[in-house]
Amino acid sequence: MSEQKEKLIMAVKELAQEGKLSCTAARKIAAECKVPPKVVGEVCDELKIKIKACELGCF
């Protein structure tokens, strides 16, 4: 597993509450890790974490 993906997984797990992550938090993680929002969405899918309150239809 790449170091970047490990960083994404840690960031998602840290911010997700009750198996959910807000769209705002997901986009923030994407910006901080310099990856497209889709990549964060894929990590969330792998971890069975739902994106909530999606504002832009990114996920």
DSSP file (Angstrom, degrees, kcal/mol; ACC not computed):
  #  RESIDUE AA STRUCTURE BP1 BP2  ACC     N-H-->O    O-->H-N    N-H-->O    O-->H-N    TCO  KAPPA ALPHA  PHI   PSI    X-CA   Y-CA   Z-CA
    1    1 A M              0   0    0      0, 0.0     2,-0.0     0, 0.0     0, 0.0   0.000 360.0 360.0 360.0 137.8    0.0    0.0    0.0
    2    2 A S     >  -     0   0    0      1,-0.1     4,-2.1     4,-0.0     5,-0.2  -0.316 360.0-120.7 -72.2 156.2    1.3    3.4   -0.9
    3    3 A E  H  > S+     0   0    0      1,-0.2     4,-2.1     2,-0.2     5,-0.1   0.872 114.0  55.0 -62.6 -37.2    2.2    5.9    1.8
    4    4 A Q  H  > S+     0   0    0      2,-0.2     4,-2.2     1,-0.2    -1,-0.2   0.910 107.5  48.5 -64.2 -42.4   -0.3    8.4    0.3
    5    5 A K  H  > S+     0   0    0      1,-0.2     4,-2.7     2,-0.2    -1,-0.2   0.900 109.8  52.2 -66.3 -39.4   -3.1    5.8    0.6
    6    6 A E  H  X S+     0   0    0     -4,-2.1     4,-2.4     1,-0.2    -1,-0.2   0.906 109.2  50.5 -60.9 -40.9   -2.2    5.0    4.2
    7    7 A K  H  X S+     0   0    0     -4,-2.1     4,-2.3     2,-0.2    -2,-0.2   0.903 110.6  49.7 -63.4 -41.6   -2.3    8.8    4.9
    8    8 A L  H  X S+     0   0    0     -4,-2.2     4,-2.8     2,-0.2     5,-0.2   0.933 110.3  49.9 -61.9 -46.4   -5.8    9.0    3.3
    9    9 A I  H  X S+     0   0    0     -4,-2.7     4,-2.6     1,-0.2     5,-0.2   0.917 111.8  48.0 -60.7 -44.3   -7.1    6.0    5.3
   10   10 A M  H  X S+     0   0    0     -4,-2.4     4,-2.2     1,-0.2    -1,-0.2   0.915 112.8  48.4 -63.3 -42.6   -5.8    7.5    8.6
   11   11 A A  H  X S+     0   0    0     -4,-2.3     4,-1.9     2,-0.2    -2,-0.2   0.913 113.0  47.5 -65.1 -42.7   -7.3   10.9    7.8
   12   12 A V  H  X S+     0   0    0     -4,-2.8     4,-2.3     1,-0.2    -2,-0.2   0.942 113.2  47.8 -63.8 -47.5  -10.7    9.4    6.8
   13   13 A K  H  < S+     0   0    0     -4,-2.6    -1,-0.2    -5,-0.2    -2,-0.2   0.875 110.7  52.9 -61.2 -37.3  -10.8    7.2   10.0
   14   14 A E  H  < S+     0   0    0     -4,-2.2    -1,-0.2    -5,-0.2    -2,-0.2   0.886 118.0  34.5 -66.4 -39.3   -9.9   10.1   12.1
   15   15 A L  H  < S+     0   0    0     -4,-1.9     2,-0.2    -5,-0.1     7,-0.2   0.680  95.0  98.3 -93.0 -18.7  -12.7   12.4   10.8
   16   16 A A     <  -     0   0    0     -4,-2.3     2,-0.4    -5,-0.2     5,-0.2  -0.506  54.0-165.8 -73.7 135.6  -15.4    9.8   10.3
   17   17 A Q  B >   -A   20   0A   0      3,-2.6     3,-1.3    -2,-0.2    -3,-0.0  -0.989  69.1  -9.2-124.6 129.8  -18.0    9.5   13.0
   18   18 A E  T 3  S-     0   0    0     -2,-0.4    -1,-0.1     1,-0.3     3,-0.1   0.851 130.2 -54.3  54.2  39.1  -20.4    6.6   13.3
   19   19 A G  T 3  S+     0   0    0      1,-0.2    31,-2.6    -6,-0.1     2,-0.3   0.688 118.2 105.5  73.9  18.4  -19.3    5.3    9.9
   20   20 A K  E <   -Ab  17  50A   0     -3,-1.3    -3,-2.6    29,-0.2     2,-0.4  -0.966  46.8-168.5-133.7 149.0  -20.1    8.6    8.2
   21   21 A L  E     - b   0  51A   0     29,-2.7    31,-2.7    -2,-0.3    -5,-0.1  -1.000  26.2-120.7-135.2 132.9  -17.9   11.4    6.8
   22   22 A S  E  >  - b   0  52A   0     -2,-0.4     4,-2.4    -7,-0.2    31,-0.2  -0.370  20.6-121.9 -72.1 153.3  -19.3   14.8    5.7
   23   23 A C  H  > S+     0   0    0     29,-1.9     4,-2.7     1,-0.2     5,-0.2   0.899 114.0  55.4 -58.5 -42.2  -18.7   16.0    2.2
   24   24 A T  H  > S+     0   0    0     29,-0.2     4,-1.9     1,-0.2    -1,-0.2   0.920 109.2  45.9 -59.1 -45.4  -16.9   19.0    3.5
   25   25 A A  H  > S+     0   0    0      2,-0.2     4,-2.5     1,-0.2    -1,-0.2   0.890 111.5  52.4 -65.6 -39.6  -14.5   16.9    5.5
   26   26 A A  H  X S+     0   0    0     -4,-2.4     4,-2.2     1,-0.2    -2,-0.2   0.916 110.7  46.8 -64.1 -43.1  -13.9   14.5    2.5
   27   27 A R  H  X S+     0   0    0     -4,-2.7     4,-2.2     2,-0.2    -1,-0.2   0.854 110.9  53.2 -67.4 -33.6  -13.1   17.5    0.2
   28   28 A K  H  X S+     0   0    0     -4,-1.9     4,-2.7    -5,-0.2    -2,-0.2   0.920 108.8  48.9 -65.2 -44.4  -10.8   18.9    2.8
   29   29 A I  H  X S+     0   0    0     -4,-2.5     4,-2.4     1,-0.2    -2,-0.2   0.926 110.9  51.0 -60.1 -44.8   -8.9   15.6    3.0
   30   30 A A  H  X>S+     0   0    0     -4,-2.2     5,-2.4     1,-0.2     4,-0.6   0.913 112.1  46.3 -59.5 -44.2   -8.6   15.5   -0.8
   31   31 A A  H ><5S+     0   0    0     -4,-2.2     3,-0.7     3,-0.2    -2,-0.2   0.922 113.3  48.3 -65.6 -44.6   -7.2   19.0   -0.9
   32   32 A E  H 3<5S+     0   0    0     -4,-2.7    -1,-0.2     1,-0.2    -2,-0.2   0.856 117.6  41.4 -64.9 -35.1   -4.7   18.4    2.0
   33   33 A C  H 3<5S-     0   0    0     -4,-2.4    -1,-0.2    -5,-0.2    -2,-0.2   0.456 108.5-125.7 -92.0  -1.6   -3.5   15.1    0.4
   34   34 A K  T <<5 +     0   0    0     -3,-0.7    -3,-0.2    -4,-0.6    -4,-0.1   0.916  67.5 124.1  56.5  48.4   -3.6   16.7   -3.2
   35   35 A V      < -     0   0    0     -5,-2.4    -1,-0.2    -6,-0.1    -2,-0.1  -0.918  69.2 -93.0-129.2 158.3   -5.8   13.9   -4.6
   36   36 A P    >>  -     0   0    0      0, 0.0     3,-1.4     0, 0.0     4,-1.0  -0.385  37.1-114.6 -66.0 149.8   -9.1   14.2   -6.5
   37   37 A P  H 3> S+     0   0    0      0, 0.0     4,-2.4     0, 0.0     5,-0.2   0.824 114.3  68.2 -53.3 -31.8  -12.2   13.8   -4.3
   38   38 A K  H 3> S+     0   0    0      1,-0.2     4,-2.2     2,-0.2     5,-0.1   0.865  95.0  54.7 -57.6 -37.0  -13.0   10.6   -6.1
   39   39 A V  H <> S+     0   0    0     -3,-1.4     4,-2.1     2,-0.2    -1,-0.2   0.908 107.7  48.7 -65.0 -41.8   -9.9    9.0   -4.5
   40   40 A V  H  X S+     0   0    0     -4,-1.0     4,-2.5     1,-0.2    -2,-0.2   0.909 110.1  53.2 -63.4 -40.6  -11.2    9.9   -1.0
   41   41 A G  H  X S+     0   0    0     -4,-2.4     4,-2.3     1,-0.2    -2,-0.2   0.889 107.3  51.0 -60.1 -40.2  -14.6    8.4   -2.0
   42   42 A E  H  X S+     0   0    0     -4,-2.2     4,-2.3     2,-0.2    -1,-0.2   0.898 109.6  49.9 -65.2 -40.4  -12.9    5.2   -3.1
   43   43 A V  H  X S+     0   0    0     -4,-2.1     4,-2.0     2,-0.2    -2,-0.2   0.918 110.3  51.0 -63.6 -42.3  -11.1    4.9    0.3
   44   44 A C  H  <>S+     0   0    0     -4,-2.5     5,-3.1     1,-0.2     4,-0.5   0.909 108.7  51.7 -61.2 -41.7  -14.5    5.6    2.1
   45   45 A D  H ><5S+     0   0    0     -4,-2.3     3,-1.2     1,-0.2    -1,-0.2   0.932 109.2  50.0 -59.3 -45.8  -16.1    2.8    0.0
   46   46 A E  H 3<5S+     0   0    0     -4,-2.3    -1,-0.2     1,-0.3    -2,-0.2   0.855 114.5  44.3 -60.9 -35.6  -13.3    0.4    1.0
   47   47 A L  T 3<5S-     0   0    0     -4,-2.0    -1,-0.3    -5,-0.2    -2,-0.2   0.406 112.8-118.9 -90.6   2.1  -13.7    1.3    4.7
   48   48 A K  T < 5 +     0   0    0     -3,-1.2     2,-0.5    -4,-0.5    -3,-0.2   0.868  63.5 148.3  61.1  38.7  -17.5    1.1    4.4
   49   49 A I      < -     0   0    0     -5,-3.1     2,-0.3    -6,-0.1    -1,-0.2  -0.910  40.0-138.8-106.5 130.1  -17.8    4.8    5.4
   50   50 A K  E     -b   20   0A   0    -31,-2.6   -29,-2.7    -2,-0.5     2,-0.5  -0.634   9.4-130.4 -88.5 142.6  -20.7    6.8    3.9
   51   51 A I  E     -b   21   0A   0     -2,-0.3     2,-0.3   -31,-0.2     3,-0.3  -0.817  31.0-164.9 -88.8 127.9  -20.4   10.3    2.7
   52   52 A K  E     +b   22   0A   0    -31,-2.7   -29,-1.9    -2,-0.5     3,-0.2  -0.800  58.8  16.9-114.9 157.7  -23.1   12.5    4.2
   53   53 A A  S    S-     0   0    0     -2,-0.3     2,-0.3     1,-0.2   -29,-0.2   0.889  75.2-166.2  54.1  46.7  -24.5   15.9    3.3
   54   54 A C        -     0   0    0     -3,-0.3    -1,-0.2     1,-0.2   -32,-0.0  -0.499  10.3-175.8 -68.3 125.4  -22.9   15.9   -0.2
   55   55 A E  S    S+     0   0    0     -2,-0.3    -1,-0.2    -3,-0.2    -2,-0.1   0.761  75.6  27.9 -94.5 -29.7  -23.0   19.4   -1.5
   56   56 A L  S    S-     0   0    0      0, 0.0    -1,-0.1     0, 0.0    -2,-0.1   0.400 101.4-110.5-118.5   0.7  -21.7   19.1   -5.1
   57   57 A G  S    S+     0   0    0      1,-0.0    -3,-0.0     2,-0.0    -2,-0.0   0.759  74.3 135.4  73.4  23.3  -22.5   15.5   -6.1
   58   58 A C              0   0    0      1,-0.2   -17,-0.1   -21,-0.0    -1,-0.0   0.768 360.0 360.0 -73.5 -26.0  -18.8   14.6   -6.0
   59   59 A F              0   0    0    -18,-0.0    -1,-0.2   -19,-0.0    -8,-0.1   0.402 360.0 360.0-118.1 360.0  -19.5   11.3   -4.2
